[in-house]
Amino acid sequence: MKALVTGGSSFIESHIVERLCKKGYDSVILDIAPPELDIGNNTEFIKGDVRQYDLLKKIKRMLITFSMRLR
């Protein structure tokens, strides 16, 4: 199964990615900054912004999407 985590390089979201990997999910991180942690073999990093509609159209078939916005 595949999960998309927007902002996956930030603190909270990186822990979500880590947990998904431990549970056996393939993860895709969509963020403007590369992750500082080792993302492992079953995680893909895509540099971009959720406001880039053309980019989002290319990301298909995600079972789960995590999108958190904190202030």
Secondary structure, DSSP 8 states (H G I E B T S, - for coil): -EEEEETTTSHHHHHHHHHHHHTT-EEEEEESS--SS---TTEEEEE--TT-HHHHHH----SEEEE----
